[in-house]
Amino acid sequence: MHFDSQSIGFANQSNLNGVNLSGLLNISRKWGVIADTSGNFGHEIHLYNFMAGPQYHYRMSKGTVFIQGFFGKCRNQVSAAGGKTSIGKVFGGGLGYDWHYTPRFDIRVLQVDYLNGDTYGTTQKNVRVSAGIVYRFGGK
């Protein structure tokens, strides 16, 4: 995640590593509801996002393209501020591509999300880039 740490008093922007876990419930052939949680960590910064929203996905023979929107809560802890934790809101959206590997597994080649968070009384404009493995439960 590229975190807008200048908005909370750091000299430079911060690049953080982390983990992203999400679940999608398909409500139609092209639409679903996604719940997304992530944790991103740096030397003095820990970010946690808890979000939900709609996802539109278009399935092709070789993969799936998707676009999604989020709203939810963010929790940021900065050790330079004495370990202060602030809970704020987050809005955002993203797009991505999943490559079909097997009937149950996809490879998430790319997912890019823009997250507009509000903690510590200021707004952060963050970009999260991720890749990984997708597992499908249920039928086709």
N, C-alpha and C positions, 0 to 999 in steps of 0.2 A: 504494500500500500504506500502510495505517495501521500504523506500526511501534511496538511497545511499547519505546521507547528509554529510558523512565524506569527500566526494569529493569536497564539497564547504566550508570546514573549521569547521564543527561541530565535537565534540569529539566522538559522537556515531552515529550509524544508527538511523533513525527515522521511527516509525510506525504511519501511518496517517489513519484517517477515511475519508470516502467520499461517492461520488455518481458516478454512471456510467450509461450513457444513450446511446443506440445504435439503429440503424435502419438497417435492412437488405433488400436488393432488390434481389430476386432470379432471376438469369439469365438463369438457367437450373435447372434440377431436383436435382443436387448435388452441384452446384456452385452459389455463390451469391457475391454481393459487399456490404460491411459493412461500415457504417460511425459511428464512435465511439467518444464520448466526455466524459471526466471525470474531476471531481474536487476532490482533496484530501487535507485535512486540518489538521494541527498540531498547536502547540502553537506559533511557529515562522515561519512556512513554509506553503505556499499555492501553490499547483500545479494544473495546468490545462493542459489537453492534448486534442488535436483535431486531429483525425486520420481517415484514410480510408484504405481499402485494400480488398483483396479477402478472401472469406470464403468457405471452403469445408465442407459440412455437409452430414452425413450418417443417414438417418431416419430408425429407427427400430420400432417394435410394441409398446414398452414401453417408447421410448425416442429417442433423437437425440444426436449423438456425433459430435463435430465440431472441426476444426482446422482453424486458421485464421492468416493472416499476416497484419501488420500495417506500415504505414508511415504517417508522418504529422508534426505538430508543437506542441511544449510544451512551456508553460509560467509558470515560477517559480518566486514567490515573497518571499523573505526572509526578515523578519523585522530586524534581527540582522545586516543585511548589510544596514541598513537605509531605508528599504522598496524598495530596488532595484528590479526591474523587468527585467528579461532577457528572450528573446524569442529564442528558439533553435529548433532543429529537434528531432524527435523521430522515432525509428524503433523498431519493435518488432513483437511478435506473441503470440499466446495462444491456449489453447484447453479447452474444456468444455463438459458438459453433461446437457441436458434439459430433464426432465421427463414429459411425456404427462399427464396432469391433466384433461383437458376437450378438446373438439375440438378446442377451441379458446385460451385456456390458458395452458402454460407450467410452470413448476417450474425449474428455473435454479439452479440446485443442486450445481454446481461448475464451475467456470471459473477461470483459472489461466493464467495470461499474463506476459510476460517478456518485459519490455520497456527499451530501451537503449536511453536515452535522452542526449542532448548536450546543456547545458546552462551554463552561467557564464564562458565560455571558457574551460570547462572540461566536461567529460562524466560521467553520472550517470547510474548505472545498477540497475534498479528497478523491483520489483515483485509486481504485483497487483492480489489479490484474491478477488473474488466477488461471490455473489449469489443473486437471486431475482426472479422476475416474468417476463414472456414473454407473450406478446399478439400478436396474429396472425390476420392480416387483410386479406381480400380476401378469395379465395376458398381454396381447399385442398392443 
